[in-house]
Amino acid sequence: MTAVITGMGAVTSVGRGALAACAAIRARISRPRKLGYFRVVDEETQEEVGLVGHPLKGYTEGFNLVGRWLRLARGCLEDLLEAPGAPRAEDSRFWARTGLVGVFPVPEDLLPVGEGEVGQLVDLTLRPLLDEFELAVPERLTEGVAVGHSGVAVALEQGLRLLAEGRLERLLVVAVDSYLTPLPLGRLSRERRLKTEAQPVGLMPGEAGVCFLLEREAEARRRKAEPFARITAATTGQEEQPEPGHRHFSGIALGECVRKALLRSSARLPFDGDIHIDLNKDLILTGRRLNAAEAFSIGLVNRLAPEGHLVETAYMLAESIVENAPIAVATAKHAIDEGLSQELDDALALELRHYEKVLATEDRLEGLKAFAEKRKPQYKGR
């Protein structure tokens, strides 16, 4: 069975609406900002260091835990309902055949509850949300999913099954997460996963709320709703813990998910197409090692050295660097290293300051002159 997405809503740090957010993400726009309310202690110096994240400035301040989830959920649902051609909130017949799934982070990031205790979250979030917008979604068709990053995939899989069984005509999925409240920030800090001035490799926490309307393709055609996307299959699985003495997951669950997705989508076999997998999360969660060729193919390393020629390759790279103007190379390194942990505006200002240092050098004039004369420049580091 094919289902279609006929409505979308979003509130993100790069757009207060689905269309604006999608356009910004496609253009690779980001708006990192300093988080003044949370500091991390550098283990080496025991000094407090700054933290940069992706908050919705002017939108979520003063909201915490469940309140923050509701704030983001209201924003994305309002965006969906206000879009041209969206279903009206007062259309009780429409909503009576609509299910609702709320996608939460792991429960302990919202409430001090035990693992798997989602009922309390549903009472505190989804029911107030339906009451506020006066949506006549039946209580028996309202549920929550709190499994972390895979929540939307789980909701899709459940929704496709319910649509195929004829238990509802459409499903409203509301997915919200925020790493910018004390519980998840404290957890990430303890796990040493946050990107800071002292730890340039790590997670820059953010937050967003998104929702979409998933419905049978035939029903969408009947009400002349324009589909944004078609979904033919969604599968999820759980890898078993590695046996004692083994570090890596077997990958059996991942392979089974791919097999089920191809089977459910009626794809022609053998499959001729692309399969996209999040390798970063794969490497983090499985801890598996890569060989040089695979690391190069996914962009983890910049170049490969022939076996036994690592030192020669390193020298060749160094020689290509030293042919450039020394001051320009140094300022470029400083701009990159210092700007990684700063907000975009601050990083751009830093880059401009370093660029201005280069403008006044003799090497800059020599580079321009050599280019005009079509010769190799002779830099002096001045």
C-alpha positions as CSV (number, residue, x, y, z in Angstrom):
1,M,0.0,0.0,0.0
2,T,1.2,3.5,-0.9
3,A,0.7,6.3,1.6
4,V,1.3,10.0,0.9
5,I,2.3,13.0,3.0
6,T,-0.3,15.8,2.4
7,G,0.6,18.3,5.1
8,M,3.7,19.5,6.9
9,G,4.5,21.9,9.7
10,A,7.8,22.8,11.4
11,V,9.5,25.2,13.8
12,T,13.3,25.1,13.7
13,S,16.3,27.3,14.4
14,V,16.5,28.1,10.6
15,G,12.8,28.6,9.9
16,R,9.5,29.1,11.6
17,G,7.6,27.1,9.0
18,A,8.1,23.9,7.0
19,L,8.8,25.6,3.7
20,A,11.3,28.0,5.2
21,A,13.0,25.3,7.2
22,C,13.3,22.9,4.2
23,A,14.7,25.7,2.0
24,A,17.3,26.7,4.7
25,I,18.3,23.0,5.3
26,R,18.7,22.4,1.5
27,A,20.9,25.6,1.3
28,R,22.9,24.3,4.3
29,I,22.1,27.3,6.4
30,S,22.6,27.0,10.1
31,R,22.3,29.5,13.0
32,P,24.4,28.4,15.9
33,R,24.3,30.5,19.1
34,K,26.0,30.6,22.4
35,L,24.2,29.0,25.3
36,G,24.8,31.3,28.2
37,Y,22.8,29.2,30.7
38,F,24.8,26.0,30.5
39,R,28.6,25.7,31.1
40,V,30.9,22.7,30.8
41,V,34.0,22.3,32.9
42,D,37.2,21.4,31.0
43,E,38.7,18.4,32.6
44,E,42.3,19.5,31.9
45,T,42.1,23.1,33.1
46,Q,39.1,22.8,35.4
47,E,37.8,26.0,33.8
48,E,34.3,26.6,32.5
49,V,34.1,26.7,28.8
50,G,31.3,27.9,26.5
51,L,28.7,25.8,24.7
52,V,27.2,26.5,21.3
53,G,23.9,25.1,20.1
54,H,20.9,25.6,17.8
55,P,18.1,27.1,20.0
56,L,14.9,28.8,18.7
57,K,15.9,32.2,19.9
58,G,12.9,34.2,21.2
59,Y,10.6,31.2,21.1
60,T,11.5,28.5,23.7
61,E,13.1,30.6,26.4
62,G,11.4,30.0,29.7
63,F,10.0,26.6,28.7
64,N,11.4,23.4,30.1
65,L,10.9,19.7,29.7
66,V,7.2,18.9,28.9
67,G,6.5,22.6,28.6
68,R,9.2,23.0,25.9
69,W,7.9,19.9,24.0
70,L,4.4,21.4,24.0
71,R,5.7,24.8,22.9
72,L,7.5,23.3,19.8
73,A,4.5,20.9,19.1
74,R,2.1,23.9,19.1
75,G,4.3,25.8,16.7
76,C,4.6,23.0,14.1
77,L,1.0,22.0,14.3
78,E,-0.2,25.6,13.9
79,D,2.1,25.8,10.8
80,L,0.4,22.7,9.3
81,L,-3.1,23.8,10.0
82,E,-2.5,27.3,8.5
83,A,-1.1,26.1,5.2
84,P,-3.2,26.6,2.1
85,G,-5.5,23.6,1.5
86,A,-4.9,22.2,5.0
87,P,-7.8,20.5,6.8
88,R,-9.9,22.8,9.0
89,A,-9.7,22.2,12.7
90,E,-13.5,22.3,13.0
91,D,-14.0,19.4,10.4
92,S,-14.9,16.8,13.0
93,R,-15.6,14.1,10.4
94,F,-12.1,14.5,9.0
95,W,-10.4,14.2,12.4
96,A,-12.7,11.4,13.7
97,R,-10.9,9.0,11.2
98,T,-7.5,10.4,12.0
99,G,-4.9,8.9,14.4
100,L,-2.3,10.9,16.3
101,V,1.2,9.7,17.2
102,G,3.5,11.9,19.3
103,V,7.2,11.2,18.9
104,F,9.1,11.9,22.1
105,P,12.8,11.6,23.0
106,V,13.7,8.9,25.5
107,P,11.2,9.5,28.4
108,E,13.9,10.3,31.0
109,D,14.8,13.4,29.0
110,L,11.3,14.8,29.6
111,L,10.3,13.4,33.0
112,P,11.8,11.4,35.8
113,V,9.9,8.3,34.7
114,G,11.0,4.8,34.0
115,E,11.9,3.5,30.6
116,G,8.9,2.7,28.5
117,E,6.4,4.7,30.6
118,V,4.9,6.7,27.8
119,G,1.3,7.0,29.1
120,Q,2.1,9.8,31.4
121,L,3.7,11.7,28.6
122,V,0.6,11.3,26.4
123,D,-1.6,12.6,29.2
124,L,0.6,15.7,29.6
125,T,1.2,16.5,26.0
126,L,-1.0,15.1,23.3
127,R,-4.4,15.5,25.0
128,P,-3.7,19.2,25.9
129,L,-2.5,19.7,22.3
130,L,-5.8,18.3,20.9
131,D,-7.9,20.3,23.3
132,E,-6.1,23.5,22.4
133,F,-6.6,23.1,18.7
134,E,-10.1,21.5,19.2
135,L,-9.2,18.5,17.0
136,A,-11.7,15.7,17.3
137,V,-9.1,12.9,17.2
138,P,-10.4,9.8,19.1
139,E,-8.6,9.0,22.3
140,R,-8.3,5.3,21.2
141,L,-6.3,6.5,18.2
142,T,-3.8,8.6,20.2
143,E,-0.5,7.2,21.3
144,G,3.1,8.1,21.9
145,V,6.5,6.7,20.8
146,A,9.5,7.4,23.0
147,V,12.5,5.5,21.5
148,G,14.9,8.3,20.7
149,H,16.2,9.0,17.2
150,S,14.3,6.2,15.5
151,G,10.9,7.5,16.7
152,V,9.7,8.9,13.4
153,A,10.6,5.6,11.6
154,V,8.7,3.6,14.2
155,A,5.7,6.0,13.9
156,L,5.8,5.6,10.1
157,E,5.9,1.8,10.3
158,Q,3.0,1.8,12.7
159,G,1.0,4.3,10.6
160,L,1.4,2.3,7.4
161,R,0.2,-0.8,9.1
162,L,-2.9,0.9,10.5
163,L,-3.7,2.4,7.2
164,A,-3.3,-0.9,5.4
165,E,-5.6,-2.6,8.0
166,G,-8.3,0.1,7.4
167,R,-8.3,1.2,11.1
168,L,-7.9,4.8,10.1
169,E,-7.8,7.0,7.0
170,R,-4.8,9.1,8.0
171,L,-2.3,9.7,10.7
172,L,-1.0,12.9,12.2
173,V,2.6,12.5,13.4
174,V,4.0,15.2,15.7
175,A,7.7,14.8,16.4
176,V,9.5,17.1,18.8
177,D,12.9,16.9,20.5
178,S,15.1,19.3,22.4
179,Y,18.6,18.7,23.7
180,L,18.7,22.2,25.2
181,T,17.0,21.5,28.6
182,P,18.9,20.5,31.8
183,L,18.2,16.8,31.7
184,P,19.6,16.0,28.2
185,L,22.4,18.6,28.5
186,G,23.5,17.1,31.8
187,R,23.4,13.6,30.3
188,L,25.4,14.6,27.2
189,S,27.9,16.4,29.3
190,R,28.5,13.4,31.6
191,E,28.9,11.2,28.5
192,R,31.5,13.8,27.1
193,R,29.5,14.1,23.9
194,L,29.2,17.9,23.7
195,K,31.2,20.1,21.3
196,T,32.9,22.9,23.3
197,E,35.7,25.3,22.9
198,A,38.0,22.7,24.6
199,Q,36.5,19.7,22.7
200,P,36.1,20.7,19.1
201,V,34.6,17.3,18.0
202,G,31.2,16.6,19.5
203,L,27.5,17.3,19.4
204,M,26.1,20.8,19.0
205,P,22.7,20.4,20.7
206,G,19.6,21.8,19.1
207,E,15.8,21.5,19.1
208,A,12.9,21.4,16.6
209,G,9.3,20.5,16.2
210,V,7.9,18.9,13.0
211,C,4.6,17.3,12.1
212,F,3.1,15.7,9.0
213,L,-0.1,14.2,7.8
214,L,0.2,10.7,6.4
215,E,-2.9,9.2,4.6
216,R,-4.0,6.7,2.1
217,E,-3.3,7.8,-1.5
218,A,-6.8,7.0,-2.5
219,E,-8.2,9.2,0.3
220,A,-5.9,12.0,-0.7
221,R,-7.1,11.9,-4.3
222,R,-10.7,11.9,-3.1
223,R,-10.3,15.1,-1.3
224,K,-7.9,16.5,-4.0
225,A,-5.0,17.0,-1.6
226,E,-1.7,17.6,-3.2
227,P,1.0,15.0,-2.0
228,F,4.4,16.2,-0.9
229,A,5.9,12.7,-0.9
230,R,4.9,9.0,-1.3
231,I,6.0,6.4,1.1
232,T,5.7,2.7,0.2
233,A,7.5,1.1,3.1
234,A,9.1,1.8,6.5
235,T,10.8,-0.8,8.7
236,T,12.7,-0.7,12.0
237,G,14.6,-3.3,13.9
238,Q,16.7,-3.8,17.1
239,E,20.2,-5.3,17.0
240,E,20.9,-7.9,19.6
241,Q,23.7,-7.1,22.0
242,P,27.1,-8.5,20.9
243,E,28.1,-11.8,22.5
244,P,30.7,-11.7,25.3
245,G,34.1,-11.0,23.9
246,H,32.7,-9.4,20.7
247,R,32.7,-5.6,20.3
248,H,30.6,-5.3,17.2
249,F,26.9,-5.8,16.3
250,S,26.2,-8.4,13.7
251,G,24.2,-6.2,11.4
252,I,21.5,-8.9,11.1
253,A,18.7,-6.5,12.1
254,L,19.9,-3.9,9.6
255,G,19.9,-6.4,6.8
256,E,16.4,-7.6,7.8
257,C,15.1,-4.0,7.7
258,V,16.4,-3.6,4.2
259,R,14.9,-6.9,3.1
260,K,11.5,-6.1,4.6
261,A,11.5,-2.6,3.0
262,L,12.2,-4.0,-0.4
263,L,9.6,-6.7,0.0
264,R,6.9,-4.3,1.3
265,S,7.6,-1.7,-1.4
266,S,7.2,-4.4,-4.2
267,A,10.6,-3.3,-5.5
268,R,11.9,-5.4,-8.4
269,L,14.6,-7.9,-7.3
270,P,17.5,-8.0,-7.6
271,F,17.3,-4.4,-6.5
272,D,19.0,-1.8,-8.8
273,G,19.2,1.5,-6.9
274,D,20.8,3.3,-3.9
275,I,20.4,2.4,-0.2
276,H,21.3,5.4,2.1
277,I,22.4,4.6,5.6
278,D,23.6,7.1,8.3
279,L,27.2,5.9,8.5
280,N,28.1,8.4,11.3
281,K,25.5,7.0,13.6
282,D,26.4,3.5,12.4
283,L,30.0,4.0,13.4
284,I,29.2,5.5,16.8
285,L,26.6,2.9,17.8
286,T,28.4,-0.1,16.5
287,G,32.0,0.9,17.3
288,R,33.2,-0.9,14.1
289,R,36.5,-0.1,12.5
290,L,36.9,1.0,9.0
291,N,39.7,0.1,6.5
292,A,41.4,3.0,4.7
293,A,39.4,2.6,1.5
294,E,36.0,2.8,3.2
295,A,37.1,5.7,5.4
296,F,38.2,7.6,2.2
297,S,35.0,6.7,0.3
298,I,32.8,8.3,3.0
299,G,35.0,11.4,3.4
300,L,36.4,10.5,6.8
301,V,39.9,10.9,5.5
302,N,41.1,13.3,2.8
303,R,43.6,11.1,1.0
304,L,45.2,7.7,0.9
305,A,48.9,6.8,0.9
306,P,50.2,3.8,-1.0
307,E,51.3,1.0,1.4
308,G,54.7,1.7,2.8
309,H,54.8,5.3,1.5
310,L,53.0,7.2,4.3
311,V,55.9,9.4,5.2
312,E,56.6,10.3,1.5
313,T,52.9,11.2,1.0
314,A,52.9,13.3,4.2
315,Y,56.0,15.2,2.9
316,M,54.4,15.8,-0.5
317,L,51.3,17.3,1.3
318,A,53.6,19.5,3.5
319,E,55.5,20.7,0.4
320,S,52.3,21.7,-1.3
321,I,51.3,23.7,1.8
322,V,54.7,25.5,2.2
323,E,54.5,26.7,-1.4
324,N,51.7,29.1,-0.2
325,A,52.2,32.4,1.6
326,P,53.1,31.5,5.3
327,I,51.0,34.3,6.8
328,A,47.9,33.3,4.8
329,V,48.3,29.7,5.8
330,A,48.7,30.6,9.5
331,T,45.7,32.9,9.5
332,A,43.5,30.4,7.7
333,K,44.4,27.8,10.3
334,H,43.6,30.2,13.2
335,A,40.3,31.2,11.6
336,I,39.2,27.6,11.2
337,D,40.3,26.4,14.7
338,E,38.9,29.4,16.5
339,G,35.7,29.7,14.5
340,L,34.5,26.1,14.9
341,S,33.1,26.7,18.4
342,Q,31.6,30.2,17.7
343,E,28.3,31.4,16.4
344,L,28.1,32.1,12.7
345,D,28.2,35.9,13.0
346,D,31.1,35.8,15.4
347,A,33.0,33.2,13.2
348,L,32.4,35.4,10.1
349,A,33.7,38.5,12.0
350,L,36.8,36.4,13.1
351,E,37.4,35.4,9.5
352,L,37.3,39.0,8.3
353,R,39.8,40.1,11.0
354,H,42.2,37.4,9.9
355,Y,41.7,38.3,6.2
356,E,42.5,42.0,7.0
357,K,45.8,40.9,8.5
358,V,46.7,39.4,5.1
359,L,45.7,42.5,3.1
360,A,48.6,44.5,4.6
361,T,51.3,41.9,3.8
362,E,54.0,42.0,1.1
363,D,53.2,38.4,0.2
364,R,49.7,39.4,-0.9
365,L,51.1,42.0,-3.4
366,E,53.7,39.4,-4.5
367,G,50.9,36.9,-5.1
368,L,48.9,39.3,-7.2
369,K,52.0,40.4,-9.2
370,A,53.1,36.8,-9.8
371,F,49.6,35.9,-11.1
372,A,49.6,38.8,-13.5
373,E,53.1,37.9,-14.7
374,K,52.2,34.2,-14.9
375,R,55.2,33.1,-12.8
376,K,55.6,31.3,-9.5
377,P,55.4,33.7,-6.5
378,Q,58.3,34.1,-4.1
379,Y,56.8,34.5,-0.7
380,K,58.9,35.9,2.2
381,G,56.5,35.7,5.1
382,R,56.2,39.4,5.4
